[in-house]
Amino acid sequence: MSRPDPLGRLVEQLQRLPGIGAKSAQRLAFHILKTPREQVDRLTEAISEVKDRVTYCSVCNNITDADPCTFCRSENRDRQIICVVEEPQNVSAIEKTREFKGLYHVLMGALSPLQGIGPDDLKIKGLLGRVGHGVEEVILATNPNVEGEATAIYLARLLKPLGVKVTRIAMGVPVGSDLDYADEVTMHRSMEGRREV
């Protein structure tokens, strides 16, 4: 289909976004074209503001518009517990539960030798520096995949000699699912992580 150059460039740029293919990019571009100018201006302003004002916390590496972030500044957070996650969006997932009241540390990735990501590419030094200041427990909440497991094992080996309690998030069968659909690894983790009722 022939389309004006500006629309073609917009489709091309939208296609670079994760999870957006050619058809989705085209649909979004045509939606933007039909949208009133004021709404499009608010969208472009919001995108610019994110790039101008949002940064990473100098303490925990979470995204923030004020350094240090609200979690690190808060007097109501339990400073004896740090939950380690791979990416900033993982913090949001944990916060939705409204259960965790400690601090966070974002690694900005996971160990992946195949992709050339080693320990020096992650924010591990900052974590080790924080552990000596009254921290009693570090919760390893990396993803339950090969990279996340490797990262958790690596961190546990570094943290245990520092005299801190190292725990791993529980994994297993999700609530609302059927045991028939659980794979062997998930069932194994569920059996390992069982608790008394």
N, C-alpha and C positions, 0 to 999 in steps of 0.2 A: 504494500500500500504506500502510495506517495503521500508524504505529509510535510508541512513547512519545517524548515531547519530548526527553529526554536523548540517545536514540539518533539522533533526527533532527538534533540539533545536532552530534553527533559526525560524522555523515555529511556535513553541511554544511561542517564545518571540514576534514575529510579531503579533500573535493573541491577545496579551495583549494590543495592541494599540487600542484606541477608534475607533469604526466603522470598524474594521478589523475582519472578521470571519475566520473560518477554511479555506474555499476555497480561499479567498483573500490572506490570509497569505501564503498559499501554492504557489499561483501564484507569489507573491512577492519574496518568497524564491527562486523559480526556475529562476525568472528574475535576481536576484542577482547572482545566480550560473553561468548564461550565460554572465553576464556583465564583461567587461574587468577589470582586477585587479586594474588598476589606478583609474577607476571610483568608484569602491567599496571603495578603500582607501580614496578617497575624501569624500565619504558619511560618512564613519566612523570618519574621521577627523572633519567633520562638526558637527556630533553628539557630539563628545567629546568636541569640542570648545564651543558649546552651554552650555553644562553642566559645563565647566570650567569658562567661561567668562560672561555668562548672569546671571543677578541677579535682585533683585527688588529695585526700587528707594526708598530711605529712606524718601522721602517727600510724593510722591503720590502712591507708590506701583506698578507702571507700570514696565514692564520688561525693562531692560537697560543693556548696557555693560559699562556704566560710571555712577557713582553716584554723584550728582543727575542726573536724566534723561535729555534728550534734551529739553523736554517741560518745566520742572521746571527751567532749566538754561537759557532758551531763554529770551532775552530782548524784543522780538517782540510779546509775548503772553500777553493777557489781564489778569492781575492778580486780577481783581475785580470779575471774574466769574470762578467758579469751576463746572465742569461737573462730576457727580458721576456715575460710572459704576460698574458693578459686577465683570468683569474679564478683564485682560489685552487685550484680543482679541477684546473687545468692543471698546477700544480706536482706534484701526485700522479701525473699521467700521465707526466711527464718522469722523476720519481724512480723509477718502476717499471722503467725501462730500466737503472738502476744504472750509467749511463754518464756522466752529467753531474755534475761535482764542483765547479761554481762556485756563485755566489749567484743569487738570484732577485729580480725586481721585478714585483709584481702591479699592473696598471693599474686594475683594478676596472671593466673594460668595454672597449669599443672605440668609435672615432669613428662616429657615426651621425647625420648631420644630420636625416634623416627622423624619428628618434625624439628629436631635440633634445639629443643627446649631443655636446658639443664638447670641445675640448682642456682647458678649465677643469674639466670634469666628471670627468676622469681624473687618476690620480696620476702626472702627468708631471714636475711640478716636483721631486718627491722623487728621481726617476730622474736628472734633470739635475744635481742636487746631489751625487749619489753618484759620478757619472762622473769628476769631477776628483780623486778620491782613489785613484790607482793602478790604476784600471780601464783595461785595454787593449782589451777586446773586449766589445761588447754584441750578444747574439744576440736577434733579433726573432722570437719564437715565437708570434706572433698567429695566429688562425685563418685558414685559407685560403679566406676568403669576402670579399665586397666590403668589409665593415667592417674586417676584419682586415688586408686589403691596404692600405686607406686609412690605417689607423693605423700600419702598418709604414713606409709611404712618408713619412708626416708625421714620425715619430720619426727616421727616417734623415736627413731634412733638418735636424732639430734637432741630432742627435748628431755628424754628420760634421765640422762646423766645430770641434768640441771636440777633434779630433785622436784620436778613438777609432776602432778598427776596428769597423764595423757589418756584421753578417752576418744572413742570413735562413735559417730552417730550410728544408731541402730538401722539395720536394713532388713527388708523382708517383704512379705506379701502386703500389697497396698490394701487399705480399707475399702471395702465395696467390691473387691475382685473375687474371682473364683479360683480355688486351688488347682482346678484342672488346667488353668492357663499359666500357672507359675512354672518357670524353667528350673532346672536342677540347682543352679547357683543361688537363685532367689530362695528356693525351698531350704537349701543348706543354711543360708544366712538366717532365715526365719527360725529354724530349729536351734541354731547356735545362740541366737539372741532371745530365746524364750525367757519368760519370767514367771514367777509364782503369782497365782491369782488369789 
